Amino acid sequence: GMAVNDAELAVARTFDQPHPVFALVRRDVLPHLAAFLAGGGRKIDFWYATLRRVEVAFDDEVDAFRNINTLDELAANAPRSG
């Protein structure tokens, strides 16, 4: 876990695919994030690279991280009743 590894960040991963939007970040890195943004940083991956992190495997939950961008994709991935 984060405490055991002295991590500042835990990021979700399925197999070899990280999911950087799904993360747990320690509050004490907020000043670091503020400095990153004030310096013009915008890409989350670049900020994450400056932190001590662990990846948390969700290999049995791949569908939970499906990328849905349109209403059609949402409808196609909606749970089926019945």
N, C-alpha and C positions, 0 to 999 in steps of 0.2 A: 504494500500500500504506500500511500504518500508519506506517512510518518516513518515507516521502516526505511524507506529510501531517501529520506530528507528531501523529497520532491516538492517543488512549488506548484506543479501542474500535473494533473492526470488527464490523459486524452483517450477517448474511446477508439478502439481499433477492431476491425473484422478481418481476420486472416492477415493479409499483407496491406490492407487499406486503412490508413488512419482517417479519422473523422474529426478534424480539428474544431469544428463548431460545437461538438459535444465534449465539454471539458469541465473539470473541477479545478478552480484556481484558488490558491490561498489569498486571503485578503491582504496580507502584508506585502504583496507584490504590487498593490495598487499604485504606489508612487513610481515604481518602475514602469508600469503601463502608461501613466501620465507623462513621464519623461519621453517614452517611446513615441507617443502621439504628438507631443509638443515638438519633437525633433523631426516630424514629418512622416514617421512610420505609419503604415496603414495595413500592411499584409500580416495577418495573424500568424502565418508560418514563420515569418522573420522574427516576430516577437517571441514566439514559443521557443525558437532556436537559442534564445539567450537565457532560458530558464532550465532549472533542473526538473526533468519530467519523467513520468512513467506512463506507459501505455497499458490500458485495461482492455483485455480481450473480451469481445462479445461475439465470438465465432458462431455461437448457436442462435444469434439474433440478427443475422445479416439483413433481413427485411425491415428491421426497425430503423435502419439508416438509409432507406431508399430516398433518392433525390426526386422530389416532386415539384415541378415548376408551373404547371398549367392545371386548369380545372379538369381537362380531359385526363391527364395523368392521375389526378386525385381520384376521379371517378373510377378509372381502371384499376386502382389499387385499394379501393374501399373494401372493407370486410363484407363478405357475402353473408346474408342471413339465410337461415334455413336449415 
